[in-house]
Amino acid sequence: MAVNLFTPCQMGKFDLSHRVVLAPLTRCRAINEIPLPAHAEYYAQRSTKGGFLITEGTLISDTAAGFPDTPGIYTEQQVEAWKTVVDAVHSKGSIIFCQLWHVGRATNNVYQPGGGAPISSTDQSIPDQRRIKMPNRTLDVFHKPRALQTHEVWEVIEQYRRAAENAIRAGFDGVEVHGAHGYLIDQFLKDSINDRTDEFGGSIENRCRFLMEIVKVVAGEVGADRMGVRISPAIDHMDATDSDPLNLGLAVIERLNKFQNEIGSKLAYLHVTQPLFMAHGTKTYSEAEEDEEARLMRTWRRAYQGTFMSSGGFTRELGMKALADGDADLISYGRLFISNPDLVHRLKVDAPLNGYNRETFYTQDPVVGYIDYPFLDQENGEGTH
């Protein structure tokens, strides 16, 4: 029988009742980098028995931010606040991982301690035609980063370990290391950005080292089976391009496979964003290009020895097809989950979906556009949640 969105899945040590995953989604609702009671409601609304959720990108340190009002996991106050969120999700029977995030150069001095320069693999700036959302939600330019010294790279690796430790103390079932979308780890992986001459730059082996050292320390802290890794080798978000995305992806996967074999334990999953996802309507893709993107994903999927999660623009039909064709084990949904807290149920009964309002994706309001999207039974007048 063909696998579909509602076929149970064994994700390492976790028994999932279905394959519809809440993707990590920046929502900008924290205050002073601390999650609120509204966060607990938001994640609980999207929880199902045996379901799997991944939090929004969560800051590993005081230099990690590049969006307004994003939560952290590096102070005791933050850990305590996340406990309420995790408890709310667990009360619904769901599993939740915390996504560990550092934006690297994708920021502005206003988000940095003392207004200092952002940190990165490089001192190259993101081009001025790209814009960053400021604390007051206006747009501005990204500021020039400074390249981390070698000893500082190791300090950031340690920050990932501490953040993972904090996440487990907060009650999370595991963590996802965000190595995608042009943020700090991707700035080490991509050859158009990484211009280092130390052991973290140059060869593809060296460019993969930062990610792999993080994987090792995080796995050592929480267990490989309680961590996932997200990558996006073919996506140019934040001007993060690579001259050979296929082989960059294969190089990362080869090293993850080797690591898994050496320790005798698999990661919970590898999470890969489809290349088409970040196009933002700026490019019209030909059938040949779409076929090439699909070939990349299938090649990476076949190469990875473990659970493979795919994300990026999936509908019900496309999710069903990807699973039936063996192109993924899990499908993570983002924007559809924003406007449909009961997305799993709606997809299961093939019900109409609420449309989403982009204007409220990143606002500060803890209710509007965040926890006020209706459930199907509310729309039908059958009750409330």
SEZAKOL-623341 format. One record per residue (C-alpha): x, y, z; residue number from 0; residue in one letter. Coordinates in steps of 0.5 Angstrom, whole numbers, plus 500, padded with zeros to 3 digits. Example, Ala and Ser with C-alpha at 12.3 -4.5 7.8 and 13.67 -1.06 7.14 Angstrom:
REM residues 2
+-----+-----+-----+-----+------+
|   x |   y |   z | seq | type |
+-----+-----+-----+-----+------+
| 525 | 491 | 516 |   0 |    a |
| 527 | 498 | 514 |   1 |    s |
+-----+-----+-----+-----+------+
This chain:
REM residues 385
+-----+-----+-----+-----+------+
|   x |   y |   z | seq | type |
+-----+-----+-----+-----+------+
| 500 | 500 | 500 |   0 |    m |
| 503 | 507 | 498 |   1 |    a |
| 505 | 511 | 504 |   2 |    v |
| 501 | 518 | 504 |   3 |    n |
| 501 | 524 | 509 |   4 |    l |
| 497 | 520 | 514 |   5 |    f |
| 501 | 513 | 514 |   6 |    t |
| 505 | 513 | 521 |   7 |    p |
| 512 | 514 | 521 |   8 |    c |
| 518 | 511 | 525 |   9 |    q |
| 522 | 518 | 526 |  10 |    m |
| 528 | 514 | 530 |  11 |    g |
| 526 | 514 | 537 |  12 |    k |
| 519 | 517 | 535 |  13 |    f |
| 513 | 514 | 533 |  14 |    d |
| 509 | 519 | 529 |  15 |    l |
| 502 | 518 | 527 |  16 |    s |
| 502 | 522 | 521 |  17 |    h |
| 507 | 525 | 516 |  18 |    r |
| 505 | 533 | 516 |  19 |    v |
| 510 | 537 | 520 |  20 |    v |
| 509 | 544 | 523 |  21 |    l |
| 515 | 547 | 519 |  22 |    a |
| 520 | 552 | 523 |  23 |    p |
| 516 | 559 | 522 |  24 |    l |
| 519 | 566 | 524 |  25 |    t |
| 513 | 570 | 527 |  26 |    r |
| 516 | 575 | 531 |  27 |    c |
| 512 | 575 | 537 |  28 |    r |
| 517 | 574 | 543 |  29 |    a |
| 518 | 580 | 548 |  30 |    i |
| 525 | 581 | 550 |  31 |    n |
| 527 | 575 | 546 |  32 |    e |
| 522 | 571 | 551 |  33 |    i |
| 516 | 567 | 549 |  34 |    p |
| 509 | 569 | 551 |  35 |    l |
| 503 | 565 | 553 |  36 |    p |
| 501 | 566 | 546 |  37 |    a |
| 506 | 562 | 544 |  38 |    h |
| 504 | 556 | 548 |  39 |    a |
| 497 | 557 | 545 |  40 |    e |
| 500 | 558 | 538 |  41 |    y |
| 504 | 551 | 538 |  42 |    y |
| 498 | 548 | 542 |  43 |    a |
| 493 | 549 | 537 |  44 |    q |
| 497 | 546 | 532 |  45 |    r |
| 499 | 540 | 536 |  46 |    s |
| 496 | 533 | 534 |  47 |    t |
| 497 | 526 | 538 |  48 |    k |
| 503 | 523 | 535 |  49 |    g |
| 504 | 530 | 531 |  50 |    g |
| 511 | 533 | 530 |  51 |    f |
| 512 | 540 | 531 |  52 |    l |
| 519 | 544 | 530 |  53 |    i |
| 519 | 551 | 533 |  54 |    t |
| 521 | 558 | 530 |  55 |    e |
| 528 | 559 | 529 |  56 |    g |
| 531 | 560 | 536 |  57 |    t |
| 537 | 564 | 538 |  58 |    l |
| 543 | 561 | 541 |  59 |    i |
| 546 | 567 | 543 |  60 |    s |
| 546 | 575 | 544 |  61 |    d |
| 549 | 576 | 537 |  62 |    t |
| 544 | 571 | 533 |  63 |    a |
| 538 | 575 | 532 |  64 |    a |
| 536 | 578 | 525 |  65 |    g |
| 529 | 579 | 526 |  66 |    f |
| 525 | 583 | 531 |  67 |    p |
| 522 | 580 | 537 |  68 |    d |
| 525 | 573 | 536 |  69 |    t |
| 525 | 568 | 542 |  70 |    p |
| 532 | 565 | 545 |  71 |    g |
| 534 | 559 | 548 |  72 |    i |
| 541 | 562 | 552 |  73 |    y |
| 538 | 565 | 558 |  74 |    t |
| 535 | 562 | 564 |  75 |    e |
| 529 | 566 | 563 |  76 |    q |
| 528 | 564 | 556 |  77 |    q |
| 529 | 556 | 558 |  78 |    v |
| 523 | 557 | 563 |  79 |    e |
| 518 | 561 | 559 |  80 |    a |
| 519 | 555 | 553 |  81 |    w |
| 517 | 550 | 559 |  82 |    k |
| 510 | 553 | 558 |  83 |    t |
| 510 | 552 | 551 |  84 |    v |
| 513 | 545 | 551 |  85 |    v |
| 508 | 543 | 556 |  86 |    d |
| 502 | 545 | 552 |  87 |    a |
| 504 | 541 | 546 |  88 |    v |
| 506 | 535 | 550 |  89 |    h |
| 499 | 536 | 553 |  90 |    s |
| 496 | 535 | 546 |  91 |    k |
| 500 | 529 | 545 |  92 |    g |
| 505 | 532 | 540 |  93 |    s |
| 513 | 532 | 539 |  94 |    i |
| 516 | 538 | 539 |  95 |    i |
| 524 | 540 | 537 |  96 |    f |
| 527 | 547 | 538 |  97 |    c |
| 530 | 550 | 532 |  98 |    q |
| 537 | 553 | 534 |  99 |    l |
| 539 | 559 | 530 | 100 |    w |
| 544 | 564 | 528 | 101 |    h |
| 543 | 569 | 523 | 102 |    v |
| 550 | 570 | 522 | 103 |    g |
| 551 | 576 | 517 | 104 |    r |
| 544 | 577 | 515 | 105 |    a |
| 543 | 582 | 521 | 106 |    t |
| 544 | 589 | 522 | 107 |    n |
| 548 | 593 | 528 | 108 |    n |
| 541 | 595 | 531 | 109 |    v |
| 540 | 587 | 533 | 110 |    y |
| 548 | 586 | 536 | 111 |    q |
| 550 | 587 | 543 | 112 |    p |
| 553 | 594 | 543 | 113 |    g |
| 551 | 596 | 536 | 114 |    g |
| 557 | 592 | 534 | 115 |    g |
| 558 | 589 | 527 | 116 |    a |
| 555 | 582 | 526 | 117 |    p |
| 559 | 576 | 525 | 118 |    i |
| 560 | 571 | 520 | 119 |    s |
| 565 | 566 | 516 | 120 |    s |
| 567 | 573 | 512 | 121 |    t |
| 567 | 580 | 512 | 122 |    d |
| 563 | 581 | 505 | 123 |    q |
| 556 | 584 | 506 | 124 |    s |
| 549 | 582 | 503 | 125 |    i |
| 548 | 587 | 497 | 126 |    p |
| 544 | 593 | 499 | 127 |    d |
| 538 | 591 | 494 | 128 |    q |
| 536 | 586 | 500 | 129 |    r |
| 533 | 589 | 506 | 130 |    r |
| 532 | 587 | 513 | 131 |    i |
| 526 | 588 | 517 | 132 |    k |
| 528 | 593 | 523 | 133 |    m |
| 525 | 593 | 530 | 134 |    p |
| 519 | 598 | 528 | 135 |    n |
| 518 | 593 | 522 | 136 |    r |
| 521 | 598 | 517 | 137 |    t |
| 526 | 596 | 512 | 138 |    l |
| 533 | 597 | 512 | 139 |    d |
| 540 | 595 | 509 | 140 |    v |
| 544 | 589 | 512 | 141 |    f |
| 550 | 591 | 515 | 142 |    h |
| 558 | 589 | 514 | 143 |    k |
| 560 | 583 | 518 | 144 |    p |
| 566 | 581 | 521 | 145 |    r |
| 569 | 575 | 520 | 146 |    a |
| 570 | 570 | 526 | 147 |    l |
| 577 | 569 | 528 | 148 |    q |
| 578 | 561 | 528 | 149 |    t |
| 578 | 561 | 536 | 150 |    h |
| 571 | 565 | 536 | 151 |    e |
| 569 | 560 | 531 | 152 |    v |
| 570 | 554 | 536 | 153 |    w |
| 566 | 559 | 541 | 154 |    e |
| 560 | 559 | 537 | 155 |    v |
| 560 | 552 | 536 | 156 |    i |
| 560 | 551 | 544 | 157 |    e |
| 554 | 556 | 544 | 158 |    q |
| 550 | 551 | 539 | 159 |    y |
| 552 | 546 | 545 | 160 |    r |
| 549 | 550 | 550 | 161 |    r |
| 543 | 552 | 547 | 162 |    a |
| 542 | 545 | 545 | 163 |    a |
| 543 | 543 | 553 | 164 |    e |
| 538 | 549 | 554 | 165 |    n |
| 533 | 546 | 550 | 166 |    a |
| 533 | 539 | 553 | 167 |    i |
| 532 | 543 | 560 | 168 |    r |
| 526 | 546 | 557 | 169 |    a |
| 523 | 540 | 556 | 170 |    g |
| 524 | 540 | 548 | 171 |    f |
| 524 | 533 | 545 | 172 |    d |
| 530 | 535 | 541 | 173 |    g |
| 533 | 540 | 537 | 174 |    v |
| 534 | 542 | 529 | 175 |    e |
| 540 | 545 | 527 | 176 |    v |
| 539 | 551 | 522 | 177 |    h |
| 544 | 550 | 517 | 178 |    g |
| 540 | 553 | 511 | 179 |    a |
| 537 | 559 | 508 | 180 |    h |
| 543 | 564 | 508 | 181 |    g |
| 544 | 564 | 515 | 182 |    y |
| 551 | 563 | 519 | 183 |    l |
| 552 | 555 | 518 | 184 |    i |
| 550 | 556 | 510 | 185 |    d |
| 555 | 562 | 510 | 186 |    q |
| 560 | 557 | 512 | 187 |    f |
| 558 | 552 | 507 | 188 |    l |
| 557 | 556 | 501 | 189 |    k |
| 563 | 558 | 496 | 190 |    d |
| 560 | 564 | 494 | 191 |    s |
| 561 | 567 | 501 | 192 |    i |
| 566 | 563 | 505 | 193 |    n |
| 573 | 566 | 503 | 194 |    d |
| 576 | 564 | 509 | 195 |    r |
| 583 | 561 | 509 | 196 |    t |
| 583 | 557 | 516 | 197 |    d |
| 581 | 550 | 517 | 198 |    e |
| 574 | 552 | 516 | 199 |    f |
| 574 | 555 | 509 | 200 |    g |
| 577 | 553 | 502 | 201 |    g |
| 576 | 546 | 500 | 202 |    s |
| 569 | 543 | 501 | 203 |    i |
| 571 | 539 | 507 | 204 |    e |
| 573 | 545 | 510 | 205 |    n |
| 567 | 549 | 509 | 206 |    r |
| 563 | 543 | 512 | 207 |    c |
| 567 | 543 | 518 | 208 |    r |
| 563 | 548 | 522 | 209 |    f |
| 556 | 544 | 521 | 210 |    l |
| 559 | 538 | 522 | 211 |    m |
| 563 | 540 | 529 | 212 |    e |
| 556 | 543 | 531 | 213 |    i |
| 553 | 536 | 529 | 214 |    v |
| 558 | 533 | 533 | 215 |    k |
| 557 | 537 | 540 | 216 |    v |
| 550 | 537 | 539 | 217 |    v |
| 549 | 530 | 538 | 218 |    a |
| 554 | 529 | 544 | 219 |    g |
| 550 | 533 | 548 | 220 |    e |
| 543 | 531 | 547 | 221 |    v |
| 544 | 524 | 543 | 222 |    g |
| 544 | 524 | 535 | 223 |    a |
| 537 | 521 | 535 | 224 |    d |
| 534 | 527 | 538 | 225 |    r |
| 537 | 532 | 533 | 226 |    m |
| 535 | 534 | 526 | 227 |    g |
| 539 | 538 | 521 | 228 |    v |
| 536 | 543 | 516 | 229 |    r |
| 540 | 545 | 509 | 230 |    i |
| 538 | 548 | 503 | 231 |    s |
| 544 | 547 | 498 | 232 |    p |
| 541 | 550 | 492 | 233 |    a |
| 537 | 556 | 495 | 234 |    i |
| 540 | 563 | 494 | 235 |    d |
| 536 | 566 | 500 | 236 |    h |
| 540 | 572 | 503 | 237 |    m |
| 545 | 571 | 497 | 238 |    d |
| 548 | 565 | 499 | 239 |    a |
| 549 | 561 | 493 | 240 |    t |
| 554 | 555 | 491 | 241 |    d |
| 558 | 554 | 485 | 242 |    s |
| 556 | 546 | 485 | 243 |    d |
| 550 | 545 | 490 | 244 |    p |
| 549 | 538 | 488 | 245 |    l |
| 555 | 536 | 490 | 246 |    n |
| 555 | 541 | 496 | 247 |    l |
| 549 | 537 | 498 | 248 |    g |
| 552 | 530 | 497 | 249 |    l |
| 558 | 533 | 501 | 250 |    a |
| 554 | 534 | 507 | 251 |    v |
| 550 | 528 | 507 | 252 |    i |
| 556 | 524 | 506 | 253 |    e |
| 559 | 527 | 512 | 254 |    r |
| 552 | 526 | 516 | 255 |    l |
| 552 | 518 | 514 | 256 |    n |
| 559 | 517 | 516 | 257 |    k |
| 558 | 520 | 523 | 258 |    f |
| 552 | 516 | 524 | 259 |    q |
| 555 | 510 | 522 | 260 |    n |
| 561 | 512 | 526 | 261 |    e |
| 557 | 513 | 533 | 262 |    i |
| 552 | 507 | 531 | 263 |    g |
| 546 | 512 | 531 | 264 |    s |
| 542 | 516 | 526 | 265 |    k |
| 540 | 523 | 527 | 266 |    l |
| 532 | 524 | 527 | 267 |    a |
| 532 | 527 | 520 | 268 |    y |
| 535 | 531 | 515 | 269 |    l |
| 531 | 537 | 513 | 270 |    h |
| 532 | 539 | 506 | 271 |    v |
| 528 | 545 | 503 | 272 |    t |
| 526 | 545 | 496 | 273 |    q |
| 530 | 549 | 491 | 274 |    p |
| 524 | 553 | 488 | 275 |    l |
| 521 | 555 | 495 | 276 |    f |
| 525 | 561 | 495 | 277 |    m |
| 524 | 564 | 488 | 278 |    a |
| 518 | 569 | 491 | 279 |    h |
| 515 | 569 | 484 | 280 |    g |
| 522 | 573 | 482 | 281 |    t |
| 523 | 568 | 477 | 282 |    k |
| 519 | 564 | 472 | 283 |    t |
| 521 | 556 | 472 | 284 |    y |
| 521 | 552 | 466 | 285 |    s |
| 519 | 545 | 466 | 286 |    e |
| 526 | 543 | 465 | 287 |    a |
| 529 | 547 | 471 | 288 |    e |
| 523 | 544 | 475 | 289 |    e |
| 526 | 537 | 473 | 290 |    d |
| 533 | 539 | 475 | 291 |    e |
| 530 | 542 | 482 | 292 |    e |
| 527 | 535 | 483 | 293 |    a |
| 533 | 531 | 480 | 294 |    r |
| 537 | 535 | 486 | 295 |    l |
| 532 | 533 | 491 | 296 |    m |
| 531 | 526 | 489 | 297 |    r |
| 539 | 525 | 489 | 298 |    t |
| 540 | 528 | 496 | 299 |    w |
| 534 | 523 | 498 | 300 |    r |
| 537 | 517 | 495 | 301 |    r |
| 544 | 519 | 498 | 302 |    a |
| 542 | 520 | 505 | 303 |    y |
| 541 | 514 | 510 | 304 |    q |
| 536 | 516 | 514 | 305 |    g |
| 529 | 520 | 515 | 306 |    t |
| 528 | 525 | 510 | 307 |    f |
| 524 | 531 | 511 | 308 |    m |
| 522 | 536 | 505 | 309 |    s |
| 519 | 543 | 505 | 310 |    s |
| 517 | 548 | 501 | 311 |    g |
| 511 | 550 | 498 | 312 |    g |
| 507 | 543 | 499 | 313 |    f |
| 500 | 543 | 498 | 314 |    t |
| 496 | 537 | 500 | 315 |    r |
| 496 | 534 | 493 | 316 |    e |
| 504 | 535 | 492 | 317 |    l |
| 505 | 532 | 499 | 318 |    g |
| 501 | 526 | 498 | 319 |    m |
| 505 | 525 | 491 | 320 |    k |
| 512 | 526 | 494 | 321 |    a |
| 511 | 521 | 499 | 322 |    l |
| 507 | 516 | 495 | 323 |    a |
| 513 | 517 | 490 | 324 |    d |
| 518 | 516 | 495 | 325 |    g |
| 521 | 523 | 495 | 326 |    d |
| 521 | 524 | 502 | 327 |    a |
| 519 | 521 | 509 | 328 |    d |
| 516 | 527 | 512 | 329 |    l |
| 513 | 533 | 509 | 330 |    i |
| 513 | 540 | 513 | 331 |    s |
| 508 | 545 | 512 | 332 |    y |
| 509 | 553 | 513 | 333 |    g |
| 504 | 558 | 511 | 334 |    r |
| 498 | 553 | 510 | 335 |    l |
| 500 | 552 | 518 | 336 |    f |
| 500 | 559 | 520 | 337 |    i |
| 492 | 560 | 517 | 338 |    s |
| 490 | 553 | 519 | 339 |    n |
| 491 | 551 | 526 | 340 |    p |
| 488 | 544 | 525 | 341 |    d |
| 491 | 543 | 518 | 342 |    l |
| 492 | 536 | 519 | 343 |    v |
| 485 | 535 | 520 | 344 |    h |
| 483 | 539 | 514 | 345 |    r |
| 488 | 535 | 510 | 346 |    l |
| 485 | 529 | 512 | 347 |    k |
| 478 | 530 | 510 | 348 |    v |
| 480 | 534 | 504 | 349 |    d |
| 477 | 540 | 507 | 350 |    a |
| 477 | 547 | 504 | 351 |    p |
| 483 | 551 | 507 | 352 |    l |
| 483 | 558 | 510 | 353 |    n |
| 487 | 563 | 506 | 354 |    g |
| 493 | 567 | 510 | 355 |    y |
| 495 | 574 | 511 | 356 |    n |
| 502 | 576 | 509 | 357 |    r |
| 501 | 582 | 513 | 358 |    e |
| 500 | 579 | 519 | 359 |    t |
| 506 | 574 | 519 | 360 |    f |
| 511 | 578 | 522 | 361 |    y |
| 507 | 583 | 526 | 362 |    t |
| 507 | 584 | 534 | 363 |    q |
| 500 | 583 | 535 | 364 |    d |
| 500 | 576 | 540 | 365 |    p |
| 493 | 575 | 537 | 366 |    v |
| 491 | 577 | 530 | 367 |    v |
| 494 | 573 | 525 | 368 |    g |
| 497 | 569 | 530 | 369 |    y |
| 492 | 565 | 534 | 370 |    i |
| 485 | 567 | 531 | 371 |    d |
| 485 | 563 | 525 | 372 |    y |
| 479 | 559 | 525 | 373 |    p |
| 478 | 551 | 526 | 374 |    f |
| 474 | 548 | 521 | 375 |    l |
| 469 | 546 | 527 | 376 |    d |
| 468 | 553 | 529 | 377 |    q |
| 467 | 555 | 521 | 378 |    e |
| 461 | 550 | 521 | 379 |    n |
| 458 | 552 | 528 | 380 |    g |
| 460 | 546 | 531 | 381 |    e |
| 464 | 549 | 537 | 382 |    g |
| 470 | 552 | 539 | 383 |    t |
| 477 | 551 | 541 | 384 |    h |
+-----+-----+-----+-----+------+
